[in-house]
Amino acid sequence: MDALEKALVDQGMTADEAFVQLKKLAEAKKAAEEGQDVRSSNLRKMVDEIVDAQINVRAKAATKIEAPPEDLTTTVPPQLTADMWLAVKIAGKHPSQMSAKALAKAYSDQRGLEYDERVIQKALDSTDTSVLVPAVLQRQLYMDIEKEAPMMANFRVLDMPNNPWEMPYQASSLTIYGVDEATTDTATAVAGSDLSFDKITFNAKKLGARVFWSTELDEDSLIAILPVIREDLVRITRNGWERAFLMGDETTANTNINVEGTAPTTTAGAKDYWLQCDGVVHSSLITHTGQSLDISAVMGDTKFNLLRAKLGKYGVNPNDLAAVMPRELWYDMLVIANVLTPDKYGPNATILTGELAKYFGIPLIVSDGLQLTDTTGRIDDTPGDNTKKSMVFINRPYGVIIGRRGDMRIAMQEVIDTDQTKAVVYSRYDIQFPFWGALAYGYNIT
């Protein structure tokens, strides 16, 4: 077994899998040397340039790319996955000599994948001792989070090309006029309209978490620990951003809507996560107070449409709207008379289906981001005072845009002093409201 094959086996491949990978590489190199077509001109060029690089591969995965060091002969190279090792071998260069874009192309060609510049992403700014998770896993984490998070799944999520990012939009409509027939060459032209534009600024903030576990837990557990940790990372990230998007409040005083009566925690590295952005509720309850309504009753037909009326022109088309609510309110709405029985709601009656997907044609979205509040629509610092429910109306085309800056960044590291492994995860988002009139918040629902 040669050094390359041994490195692949050390990283988790079976001997047969390593042999197949090396055989494919050898066949590609031979084909290129003989002038045969090799999957793509890009791959053929890289195979032609293969050098017999002696790179000391360490055991765990990374996709980290660094600037070329001055002395390649004495620099310890970045850690690589088995797949990335083969990509580097195909490219024929030390990985620190390659750009992320070039390495992504090599990886894509070697794996037979469609090229995407973001296949290779720097997962975390850290020391060479970090073990970074491949970008493929990062993308899977993002898909899991955004698929399962109601706000991300139902509203626009845009990739931010930089941070902060200013997105222009047309702020007002043009004006149309009545025009008389032109009977001379000096007839008056139709009046002109000035284009009016504005911009919204996205400033992505970060949420993160860190976890430790012992080697004994890995060795002695009846189940694999890493999938459990992964699921929990998805869950806490999803719930954190969901709460921030809906009830986020950057206020650091004791008037913050998430902990009214007590100042939130602002300790560096341990801030309350909902301090990272102003959310939907803050926009309608604090910034634009006319967009909130004290329901002071159970939710029913009349109150539902009174709150909807707060949207004005943005509330006319039910297909454009979403009603976001906590699960407690959704359970209450299951037994509203107009949807409960077949004589009122036909075969979709909740007594038959146990489901309620729409009300007045408006999709209902259940989200844990909306918490029980006090009578003012805020979360009191006395938990016993938070017994009221709430609801948010959002016009989906005009009300909300979520900005995402980069991929999720996740890293693992062995801590040899304590015989542990630690994992850190970070993600960056922001939420903005192009037209605040497209939002409405109803609170104090009994």
N, C-alpha and C positions, 0 to 999 in steps of 0.2 A: 504494500500500500504506500503510494507516494505521499509527499507532504500535503498536496492540495486535497487528495482524497481523504486523508486523515483529518484535515481541518473541517471538511464537510461532515464527516462522521461525528467529530467532536461536537458539532453544533446541532446534532439531533437527527441527521439523515441516517438511514440504514446504509449498509455497505452497497446494496444493490442500487439504491437511489443515487448515491454518490457516483457509482460506476456509470449509470445512465447519463447523468449530467455531464460527466467528463467525456463520455463517448460522443455526445451531441456536440460538445465544444470542439473535440478533435475532428469530427466529420466536417463541421463548419469551416474550421481552419484549413483542412485539406482541400475542400471544395473551392475555397477562396484562392488558395495557392494555384489550383488548376484552372482558375478563371471561370469556374461555374457560377451560375446565379445562386446567391445565398440569401434567401428570404427578403433582403432589401439591400439597396446600395449602401445604406448607412452601416449595416452590419458588416458587409463585405469590406468596406473601407477600414472599419475598426479591427476586423480579424486580420487584415493585411498588416496592420500596425502592431500586432501582438508582440510584446517583448517578454522575455523570460524573467518577469519581476519576482523578486523574492520578498514577499510581504508576510510578516508574522501575524496571522489571524488569531485574534483572541476569541473567547467562547461565545459571547452574547451579541444580540442583534443591535444594529444602529444604522442610521442613514445620514450620519453627520458629515458635512462637507466643510472644510476649512480652507483658508487662504494658503497658497503654497509656502511652506517654510523655507528658510534660507538653505538649510542643509538637510536634504531628504534622507541622507544615509544614516543620520543619527536621530531622526524624529520617529517616535512611535506612531504608526498610522492609526486612523480612526478604526473603531471596531465595526465589523461588517456582518451582515447576515450571509447565509450560504448563497442565496440568490445574488446579493450584491457583490459578493466575492467573485462570482462568475462574470458579472457585468464588468467589474474592474479588469478581470483577466481578459475579457473580450476587447475592452478599450485599450489595453496594453499600457496603462499609465498608473502611476501612484494616485490614489483617490484624491489626495490633497492638491494634485495638479489639475483636477477637473472641476468644471463648474457644475452646479446642481443640475442645470439644464442638460449638459452633455451626458452626465451620469444617468439622468432620467431616460434619455434616449437609448443609451446602452442597455439599461435594465429592461425597457419596453421591448426592444428588439430581441433580447435574449429570451424573454418570457413569452414572446408572441403576442404582446399586448398593444392596444392602440396607444400612441404616445400622448402623454399629458404632462405638462411641465410640473404639475403639482404631485406627480407620483412620488417624487423625492422632495421631502420638506425637512427643514431643520426643526427638530421637535422641541428642543429646549436649549437655551443658552446656558451652558454649563461646562464643567471641566471634562477632560478626556475620560474620567472614570465613570461618567454616566453611561447607562445603557439605554439607548433611545429606541422607541417602538417604531417600526416601519410605517411609512405614510399610509399604506393600504389599511392598516388597523386604525389609524387616525380617522380615515374616511368612514370606516365602518362605525366607529364610535359616533361620529357626527350624524350618520344616517339613523342610527338607533335613537339618538337624542332628539333629532328634529322630527322623526316620524312619530315618536311617542309624546312629544311636548305639544299640547293643543295650540299654543300661540304660534309656534314655529311651523306646525303642520297646516295651519289654516290661513296664515297671512304671509305677505311677501317677505322673503329673506334674500337680501342682496349681498354679494361679496364686495367688501370695501377695498378698492385698489390701494388706498393708503389711509393713514390715520393721523389727524382728523380728515374727514372726507366731506366735501361740500357737494350736494346734489341739487342742481337747479330744477325748477318746475315753473309752469305757467301759473301765475297767481290770479289772473282774472281773464274773463272771456272778452272776445272782440264784440263790437257793437254793430248791429245791422240797422240800416236806415231805409226809409221809403225814398224812391228817386223818381222825379218827373221825366217824361219823355224829353230827350235832347233834340231840339229842332234847329239849333244853330251851332256854329263851331265855337261859340263862347259860352256854351251851356255850363252850368255849375256841376263840378264833379261830386261824386258821392263823398261824404265826409270820411276822413280816415280814422282808423283806430290805432292807438299805441299799444304795442305788445308790452305786457307787464309780467316780469319774471321775478321770482324770489328764489331763495335757496334754503335748504335745511342742512344743518351740519351734524354729521355723525361723529361721535367721539367714543370709540369702543373702550370699554373698561373690562377689567379682568376678574373672573372668578376662579378660584383654585382650591385644591384639597391635597392633603398629604397623609399617607398611611404607612405604618410599619407592621411587619409580621416577622415572626421568628423562623429560623431554619427548622426548628422542631415542629412547628405548625405545618410547614411544607412536607416534612418527612413522615409525620405521624397521622396526618389527616386522612380520613377515609374518602374524602372528595378532593378534587383539584381546587386549590385555593385561588389561582389566578382568574378563572372564570367568575368566581364569586366577587372578587375585587372589581373586575371589569364591570359586572352588572351594577355594583353599587356606585361606581364612578359615573355610569350612565344615569342612574337614578338621581343622585344628588345634584349632578350638573343640570339635568332636565328640570328638577323641582326648583333649583336655585334661580335659574333664568326665568322660569314661568312666574315665580313670585315677583322677581324684579321687574319684568315686563308689565305686570298688572298692577302691583302695589308698590313699586319702587319709589323711593323718596330720598333725595340727596340731602335733605335738611338734617343738620347735626344737632339741633336743639331738641328740647323735650316736646316739641310740637310735631315731630315726625309721625306720619300717619300709621306707621307700623308699631310704634311703642309710645303712644301719647302719654305724657306725664313723666317720662324718663328719657334722658339723652341716650341715643344709640351708642353702641360700641364703635370707637374709631381707632382702636389700637392697630398699629401697623402690622400687617400680616394676618390679622384676626378681626377685620372690620365686619360689621353686619352686612351680609351680602346684598341686601336690598338698598344699600346706600349707593350702589354703583350707577343707578340711572333713575330718572323720574318716569314713572309708569303711567298707564292709562288712567287709573283712579286719580292720581295726583293732577293730571291734566284737567279732568272734569270737576274734581272736588275743590282743588286749591287754586290752580292757575286760571281756569275759566269756569267760575262758579255757576254760571247760568246753565251749564251742561250736567248738573246733578239734580236729583229729585229725592226728597224724603218721602218714601212710600208710606210708612207708618201703618202698614196693614199687611195682610197675606197677599201673595201675588195671585192675580186673577186677570181676566180679560181687560178690565178698565185700566188698572195700574200698568199692565204690560204695555198698552198702547199710549198711555200718558208719557211713559218713559221714552217710548219710540218717537213720540212727537218732538222730543228735545232735539232730534237729529234734523228736523226741518226737511230741506230738499234732499238730504242724504239718507232719509229714512223711508222713501217712497217705495223703492223696489226691494221686496223681501229677499230676492236672490243675491243682492249685494250685501246683505246684513248677516251678522252673527250675534247671538246672545250668549255671552259667557257668564257662567254661574258656578258657585260651589256645589258640591254633590248634595248638601243638605237641602238646597233650594230645588234641585232637580227632582229629588225624592218627593218633595211637596207637590211639585207640578204634575207628577204622575197621577195624582188623585183629583186634579181639577175636574169639575163636573163635565166640561165640554170635551174632554178627551178620555174620560174614564170608561164609558160604556159603549157597546156597539151601536145603540140607537143614536148616539151623539157623534161618534168618531168612526163608525163602521168597523171593518176588519182590523184596522190599526188601533183600536181601542186599547188603552194601556192595561186594562184588566185582562185582556187576552194575550198581549205581547210582552208586557212588562217593560216596554220601551217607549220613549218619546223623543223623536229626532228633530221635530219641528213644531213650532207653535205660531199660528198665523202665517205659516209658510216660511218662517225664519229658522234657520238651523240653530239648534241648542248645543252649546259646547260646554262640557263639564271640565272644570280646571281646579286643581288644588292651589293655584296661585291666588285665588280669591279666598280670603280667610273670613271667619266670623268676626263681626265688629261690634262696637257699641252703637248707641242710637245716632251718633253723629257720622257714622260711616268710616270711623277710624278704629284701629286696633288699640285698645286701652292697655296700659301696663298692668292693670288688674285683670287677670284672665277671666274671672267670674263675671265681669261686665260685658264680655264679648259673646253675646247670644243672638245677635241679629244677622240676617243674611243680606246679600247684595247681588246686583246683576250689572253687567256692562254691555251696552250696545256698541257695536263697531261696524262702520261701513268698510268693508274689506278693500275695495279699490282706492279709497281716499283717506281712510282713518289711520292706518298703521303701516310703517315700513320698518323692518328689522335689519340692521346692518351687522354683518359677520366679518371679522377681521382675521383672516388666516385660518389654518386648520387647528383642531384641538392639539395641544402639545402635552405629551405624556412621557414620563421618564421613570426608569427603575434603576436602583443602585444597591449594590451589596454593601452593607456596613460591617466591615470585618471586626471592628472593635467590640461589637455587641452580638455578632453572629445573627444579623437581621437583614431583611430586605426592605427598602422603602420605595414607595411610588408617589409621584407628584403629577397632578393633572392641572392644566390651565386651559381656559377658553375665553374669548373676547367677543363681546357683542355690544350693540347699542340699539335703542328703539327711539323712533321719532314719529311725529304726528303732523303730516303735511297740512291737513285741514282739521283743526281742533273741533269744528262743528260736526264732524263725522263720528264723534264719540259722545256717549252719555252714560252716566253712572247713577243707578238707583240703589238706595241704601235704607237701612232701618226696616227691612222686610221681616215680618214676624212669622 
